[in-house]
């Protein structure tokens, strides 16, 4: 499957939609539990929830295949590290944090989709 077809596939569109929905849901939960819990605890809880629900959504809703949970956990850790390095690099060039996030999102989404499609849910 040529690269352009992968990004125009139903799976990629579902991946983006599920990702947006899960992000909205987890950030909404974060906002609510920040009233009751410290920032570190609240963010850890929502990250765990987001990634757990993400695995289920991509397993049953997007790729519809048995996945490799340990590989998914490694992807989550690797994605965090790549995001941190990307943001740090873009910001060090003099750009704002908001601009850095906007620039990093597409790269992270494509990296995540390709890794999940061809490795985790192969």
N, C-alpha and C positions, 0 to 999 in steps of 0.2 A: 504494500500500500504506500504510494508516494506521500511524502511529508505533508503536502498541502491537503490531501484528502483526509489525513488523520485529524487535522484541525477543523475540518468541515463535517466530521462524522457526528452521528447522533450521540455516540458515547462522549465526545468532547463537549458537546452542547449540554448534555446531562451533567457532566462533571462540573462545568462552570456554574450551572444553575444550582446543583446540590451544594457546591462550595459556597456560593453566595448566601443561600438559605441557612446553611450551618453557621456561617460567620455571623450573620444577623442574629440568629438564635443564641449563639454562645456569647456574643457581645451584650445582648439584652440581659442574659442571665448574669453576666459579670456586673453590669450596671446595677442590677437589683441586689445582688449579694454583697456589693461593696458597702451597703448600708449596715450590714451585720458583721462582716468579717474583715480582717486586715487585708491590705492589697495583695501581699504575697500569697496568702491562703486562697483568696478569691480568684486570683489569676491562675493559680495551680489547678484549682477545681475546674475552672472553665476550660483550661487547656486540655485536661484529661477528658472531660466530657466532650469537647469539640472533636478531639482525635478519635475517641471511641465511636461516637456517632458517625464521624467521617468514614471510618473503616466499614461500618455496617452499611452506610449509604452507598459507598462505592462498590462494596461486595454484592449487595442485593439490588441496588437501583441503577448502577451505571454499567459495571463490567459483568455482572451476573455470573461470577465464577468464584470458586473457593480461592481464598487468598492465602498469603503467608504472613500471619500476624507479626512475627519477629522482624521480617523484612519491612513491614509497615512502620513498626516502632523505630527501626533504624532510619527510615525515610523521614519520619517526624524529627528526629534528632539532627539528621543531616540538613534538612530544610531550615531548621532553626539556625544552624551554624552558617549556612549559605546566606540566609536573610540578614543575619547580623553583619557578615562581612560585606555584603552588597550595600547595606545601608551605611555602614561605617565608611566605605570607600566613596560612595556618592556624596555623603555629607562632607568628607574631607576635601572634596573638590570645590567646596564653597556653596553647595546647593542646600536648600532648606530640608528639614526632616520630612515635611509633607511631600515635597517633590521627590525625595529619595524613595519614599514608600510607593508613590504612584509609578515611578520607573521600575521598581523592583517587582511589583505584583505580577505583571505578565510573565516575566522570566521565571519566577517561582511557580506560577500556575502551570506553565509549559513543562518545566522540570518535573513537577509532581505528577502531572498527567502521564508523561512518557514513562516515568519510573513505575507508576502503578499499572499502566496498560501492558508494558512489555516485561516487567519483572514480578511485581507483587501479585497481580491478577492474571498472569499469563495462562 
